[in-house]
Amino acid sequence: MKNFYITLSMFALCFVSCKKEIKAETETAKVADGVKTEEPIAEEPLDSAAQMKAWTAYATPGNPHKMMADETGTWNCDMTFWSEANGKPEKATSTANIKMILGGRYQESNYQGKMMGQAFEGKSTLAYNNASKEYTTTFIDNMGTGMVVATGTFDEKTKSIEFKGEMVNPVNGKKTPYREIYTIVDPTTRKMEMFDTKNGSEYKSMEIIMKKK
């Protein structure tokens, strides 16, 4: 008889618990049903002619691309490096061959030289996006296996583009902010300044003075 009452008590507890769970689920469902969610605002559809016009404008090289094309040719690069803020500068030289590709839509630069006693090869691309009105630069070289990607806008007053992006520190595998200022000094001179971050502080890590042959 004692076992019977224990079994009955356990059955009652289970029944009450189940009812509470069902009630809770029902109330939760009611609350969810009562919450109104905003419906996404549909964009106004464009007719085929308007779409074609937009895509044509997007694909047509403009004045920024002409500015990039002006740099076509061979450039001598005088490079200075700093491993830390106020550190001892190191020097290197390279040659950049610049050309426009894909119908004058993108700029490609191929670098060759010596760095830290080793042969150096690098490749960069530069694009101006007609839709976003910004420049994007990429860079790869034989000194690593990563790619630097940065975006920026052109400042007409200073004749420069400030690029911002991220790069991975190979020592700890962490991403750090990257900044570059590319300045048009005169028709045959360009200056590139790179800034890295170490211990939370930004410092100038590289400067390249480019002279057109």
N, C-alpha and C positions, 0 to 999 in steps of 0.2 A: 504493500500500500504506500509505503514511504517513497519507493522508487516511482510509483505512479504519479504522486503529487509533484515530485521533482521534474519528471518528464513533462507534466502538464504546465508547470511554471515556465520551463524553458520554451515550450511551444508558444505560450502567451507572450513572452518577451520577444521572441522572433517575430510574431504577428504584429505587435505594436511597433517594433523597429521598422518592419517593412512598410507599414502604413505611413510612418513618419517620412521615410525615404521617398515614397510615392508622392506624398503631399508636397515635400520640398521640391521634387522635380517638376511637379505641376505648377507650383508657384513661380519657380524660376522660368519656366516656359512662358507663363503669363506675362512676367516682367519683360522678358525678351521680346514678346510679341507687341508689348505696349510701347517699346522704344522705337521711335521713328528714326530711320537713317536717311541721310540726304542722298538723293539720287544724283549720279554724276551728270554734269551739265554737258549735253551733247554739242559738239562743235557744228557750226553752220557748214553744210556741205558746199564744196566749191564745184562749179561746173568744169567740164573737161578743159575748156579754153583757159580758165584761170589757173588750173593746176599745171597745165603745160607752160604757161607764162612763168609761174613760180619756179618750176624745175629748170627752165631755160636760164633764168636769172641766176639760179644756184650754180649752174654748170659753166657759166660764161666767165672767163678770166677778166678782171677789171684792173683798176689802177694799182691796188696792192700787189697784184701779180706782175704788173709792169715794173714796179719798184724792185721786186724780187729778181726779175729777169735782168735788171741793170747790173746785177752782181755776177752775171755769167762770165767765167774766165778763171784764171789761175791767180791765187793769192799766196803771198809769203806770210807765215804766221809766227810772230815772236811771242812765246808763251812763258808766263811766270806763275809759279805755284807756291802756295803756303799750306803747310800741314796743320797749322793752328794759328790763332790770332797772334799777331806780332812775332810770328815765327820767321826763321831764316828762309828767304825766297830761293827757289830753285828754278833754273832756266831750261827751256827746250825750244826746239824749232820744228815746224812742219809746213807742208804745202797743202793748200786746199784747192781742189778743182771743182768748180761750181757750175751747174747746168740746170736748165728747166726740163721737166719731164711731163709726160702725159698731156701733151698739147698745151704746154705753158701753164699748167694748173698747180704744179708743185715744184719746189726747189730741192735739188739733191746736191749735197756736198760730200766729197770724198777726201779724207785727210791721210797724209803719209808723212812720217818723220821718225824722230827718235825721242824716247822719253825714259829717263832713269837708266840709260845705257841699253835700252831695248828698242827693237823696231816697233813703231806705233802705227796702227791703222784705225781709222774711225769713219763713220758714215752718219750724216745727219740729214733729216728732211724738214722742210718748212712748208706749212700750208696756211692759206688764208681762207677761212670759211665764210662764204658770202652770206650765209643764213644767220650765223651767230655773231658775225662781225668781229671775230677774234682770230689770232694766230695760234697755231699749234706747232711745236718743235719736238723732234725725237732725236735721240743720239745713242749709238752703239759703238763699241770699239773692241779691240782684241785684248784689253786689259781686264775684262770681266765678262759676265754672262747676262747682265741685266740691261734694261732699256730705260733711259730717262725720258719722261714725257712731261711737257709743261705747256701752259697756255698763257696768252697775254694779249694786250691791246697796244696799238701804236699811239704814242704821244707826239702830236705834230710840233709842239713847242720845243721839246728836247730832241726830236728826231730819234726817238728810242722806243724799244719795246721792252716792257718788264714782264718776263716770264716767271710763272710760279708753278711748282709741281712737287713731287716727292721722289726720293731716291732711297735705296736700301743700303744700310751700313753693313758691309760684309763681316765685320767683327762680331756684331751682336744680332744681325738679321732683322733689325728694327728699321722701320721707315722714318725718315727725317725730312723736314721741309727743305726744298731746293728753290733757289731764286737766281735768275739771270737777267742782266741788263745788256741789251744789244743796241749799240749806238751807231748811227750813221754820222761819222765825223766829217767826211767830205766825200766827193765822188770816188776816190781811190783809197779811202781809209775807213776801216770798221774797228770798233772796240767791243769786245765781249768780256763781261765781268760776271764771275760765278760766286755765289755765296752759299756756304754750307752751314750746318748747325752742329756745334759740339758742346756737350754739357749744358744744353739749354740756351746757348748764346750763338748768335749768327756771326760769322766772320768771312772775310773775303778769301776764297780759296784758290781762285785762278783769274788771271787777266790775259787776254789774247789781243794783240794789236795786229790787225790784218792789213797788208798793203798789196794792192792789185798790181800785177806785173804789166 
